[in-house]
C-alpha cells in the first residue's frame, strides 16, 4: 500500500487497514512465524467475500476496473517479486 500511497505514513496505513478489518471490509491473512520468508511481507489483506458481494450488488468498485488499473501500474522488481509470492490462505490462520 505504501507503494501506491507514498504520502501516507506507515502508521496511517496501519490505522486504515485495522479499521477496514474491524468492520469486515478486508480480512487479514498471515503466515505462521515458521512459514515466513525473510525480507518479504508476512501479512496480506484481501477484500472480504461479504464486501465483494455488497460492492457487486451496488455496482461499486468493479473488480475488472481495479484489475486493469493495477496491471497498468509500473512495478519495481521488488513489487513484482511480492506479487508473485504465495499468499497465506484463510485456512492458514
C-alpha positions in Angstrom: 0.0 0.0 0.0 2.9 2.4 0.6 4.0 1.9 -3.0 0.6 3.2 -4.2 0.2 5.8 -1.5 3.7 7.1 -0.8 2.5 10.2 1.0 0.8 8.1 3.7 2.8 7.1 6.8 3.1 3.5 7.8 1.0 4.3 10.9 -1.8 5.9 8.8 -1.9 2.8 6.5 -2.0 0.5 9.6 -4.9 2.5 11.1 -6.8 2.4 7.8 -6.2 -1.4 7.4 -7.3 -2.0 11.0 -10.5 0.0 10.6 -11.3 -1.9 7.3 -10.5 -5.2 9.0 -12.6 -4.3 12.1 -15.7 -3.5 10.0 -15.3 -6.6 7.8 -14.3 -4.9 4.5 -11.0 -6.7 4.3 -9.6 -9.8 6.0 -6.1 -10.3 7.3 -4.2 -13.3 6.0 -1.0 -14.0 7.8 1.8 -16.6 7.5 2.7 -18.5 10.6 6.1 -17.4 12.0 7.9 -20.6 10.7 6.5 -20.1 7.2 7.7 -16.5 6.8 10.2 -15.7 4.1 12.9 -13.2 5.2 12.5 -9.7 3.7 9.0 -10.3 2.4 5.6 -9.5 3.9 4.0 -12.0 6.2 0.7 -10.2 6.4 -1.7 -9.7 3.5 -5.1 -8.1 3.3 -7.8 -9.1 0.9 -11.3 -7.9 0.3 -13.8 -10.0 2.2 -16.4 -12.1 0.4 -19.1 -10.1 2.1 -17.7 -6.8 1.0 -17.2 -8.0 -2.6 -20.8 -9.2 -2.7 -22.0 -5.8 -1.3 -19.9 -3.9 -3.8 -21.1 -6.1 -6.7 -24.7 -5.7 -5.5 -24.4 -1.9 -5.6 -22.2 -1.6 -8.7 -19.2 -0.3 -6.7 -15.6 -0.9 -7.3 -15.9 -3.4 -10.2 -13.2 -6.0 -10.0 -12.3 -5.7 -13.7 -11.6 -2.0 -13.4 -9.3 -2.4 -10.4 -7.5 -5.3 -12.1 -6.9 -3.2 -15.2 -5.8 -0.3 -13.1 -3.2 -2.5 -11.2 -2.0 -4.0 -14.5 -1.2 -0.5 -15.7 1.0 0.4 -12.7 4.7 0.4 -13.3 6.1 -2.0 -10.8 9.6 -2.3 -9.3 11.4 -5.6 -9.2 10.5 -5.9 -5.5 6.8 -5.3 -6.1 6.9 -7.9 -8.9 8.6 -10.4 -6.6 6.0 -9.8 -3.8 3.2 -10.0 -6.4 4.5 -13.5 -7.4 5.0 -14.9 -4.0 2.4 -17.3 -2.5 -0.2 -15.9 -0.2 -1.5 -17.4 3.0 -5.0 -18.8 2.7 -7.7 -18.1 5.2 -7.3 -21.7 6.4 -3.6 -21.0 7.3 -4.6 -18.6 10.0 
